[in-house]
Amino acid sequence: MARKHSKHGPYEDVRSEDEAPPPVVACWLCGRPTGQTIVWHHPVPKSRGGRDVVPMHPICQQTLTANFTNSELQRHGMDVEGLLAHPAVRKFVDWVANKDPDFTATTTKKQR
């Protein structure tokens, strides 16, 4: 049966003037500040034993998964420079550098 009253007050999500805005988090791949949507990406895939997560833009994560297999991501691990050495990823990061943090676009399919 539905509740008549919410467990929280009616103005629970309204931010007070004293409350500071959330801190700006930089994307792990491109270094730009993240926007409204943050994807917590496993640099080493969970299927390969990865536990660490890093903040990324959704479009940056899509680019990684389109260009690398899980085995390749496991070999690179937390090494961003190794991923940026890939020509397609470097081209993407250079292209997206001046875009809005919430910018989104379709990415190419996996090239396998």
C-alpha positions as MATLAB code, in Angstrom:
seq = 'MARKHSKHGPYEDVRSEDEAPPPVVACWLCGRPTGQTIVWHHPVPKSRGGRDVVPMHPICQQTLTANFTNSELQRHGMDVEGLLAHPAVRKFVDWVANKDPDFTATTTKKQR';
ca = [
       0.000    0.000    0.000;
       1.298    3.474   -0.832;
       2.319    5.895    1.865;
       0.237    8.974    2.436;
       3.266   11.009    3.435;
       6.825   10.949    2.233;
       9.559    9.842    4.619;
      11.362   13.069    3.734;
      10.194   16.644    3.983;
       8.614   18.316    0.947;
      11.662   20.542    0.461;
      14.320   17.898    1.060;
      16.149   18.424   -2.230;
      16.166   22.230   -2.149;
      19.727   23.460   -1.596;
      20.211   26.028    1.122;
      22.253   29.159    0.492;
      24.890   28.057    3.006;
      25.519   24.772    1.206;
      28.471   24.821   -1.171;
      28.112   23.503   -4.730;
      29.483   20.007   -5.323;
      33.218   19.907   -6.086;
      34.247   19.790   -9.732;
      35.696   16.412  -10.668;
      38.032   16.027  -13.631;
      37.542   13.265  -16.202;
      40.187   10.552  -15.929;
      40.716   10.297  -19.696;
      40.381   13.802  -21.128;
      41.001   15.922  -18.015;
      37.977   18.186  -18.634;
      35.646   18.905  -15.696;
      32.723   16.506  -15.546;
      29.182   17.763  -15.997;
      25.847   16.574  -14.642;
      26.434   12.936  -15.612;
      29.482   11.162  -14.224;
      30.277    7.568  -15.130;
      32.363    5.670  -12.598;
      34.519    3.541  -14.898;
      36.689    0.536  -13.982;
      40.038    1.077  -15.811;
      40.732   -2.615  -15.266;
      37.426   -4.337  -16.113;
      35.589   -6.025  -13.254;
      35.666   -9.265  -15.240;
      39.475   -9.050  -15.069;
      39.668   -8.359  -11.337;
      39.475   -4.565  -11.407;
      38.228   -2.846   -8.263;
      39.296    0.784   -8.686;
      36.900    3.254  -10.292;
      37.607    6.624  -11.882;
      35.248    9.458  -12.911;
      34.665    9.867  -16.640;
      32.314   11.492  -19.128;
      29.940    8.971  -20.729;
      31.341    9.808  -24.172;
      34.913    9.168  -22.975;
      33.942    5.774  -21.571;
      32.171    4.878  -24.827;
      35.330    5.734  -26.743;
      37.438    3.462  -24.543;
      35.089    0.519  -24.874;
      34.876    1.045  -28.644;
      38.656    1.008  -29.105;
      39.908   -1.531  -26.563;
      39.032   -5.059  -25.533;
      38.879   -6.045  -21.862;
      42.268   -7.741  -22.216;
      43.834   -4.566  -23.601;
      42.306   -2.467  -20.833;
      43.668   -4.919  -18.280;
      47.179   -4.580  -19.740;
      47.016   -0.770  -19.589;
      45.539   -0.726  -16.101;
      45.590    2.748  -14.562;
      48.070    4.071  -17.181;
      46.221    6.914  -18.930;
      49.263    7.811  -21.026;
      49.287    4.335  -22.538;
      45.654    4.731  -23.573;
      46.281    8.207  -24.976;
      49.096    6.808  -27.129;
      46.458    5.001  -29.220;
      45.860    7.195  -32.331;
      42.048    6.967  -32.252;
      41.866    7.880  -28.561;
      44.323   10.771  -28.990;
      42.288   12.079  -31.939;
      39.091   11.866  -29.847;
      40.612   13.645  -26.823;
      41.954   16.441  -29.036;
      38.517   16.790  -30.669;
      36.524   16.825  -27.421;
      38.911   19.181  -25.577;
      36.887   22.349  -26.264;
      33.421   20.812  -25.894;
      30.944   21.454  -23.075;
      31.274   19.048  -20.082;
      27.793   17.659  -20.780;
      28.470   17.266  -24.515;
      27.327   13.958  -25.941;
      27.462   12.434  -29.401;
      27.331    9.022  -30.984;
      30.635    7.202  -31.112;
      31.908    4.701  -33.635;
      31.269    1.023  -33.103;
      33.952   -1.392  -32.005;
      36.667   -1.837  -34.612;
      37.392   -5.534  -34.100;
];
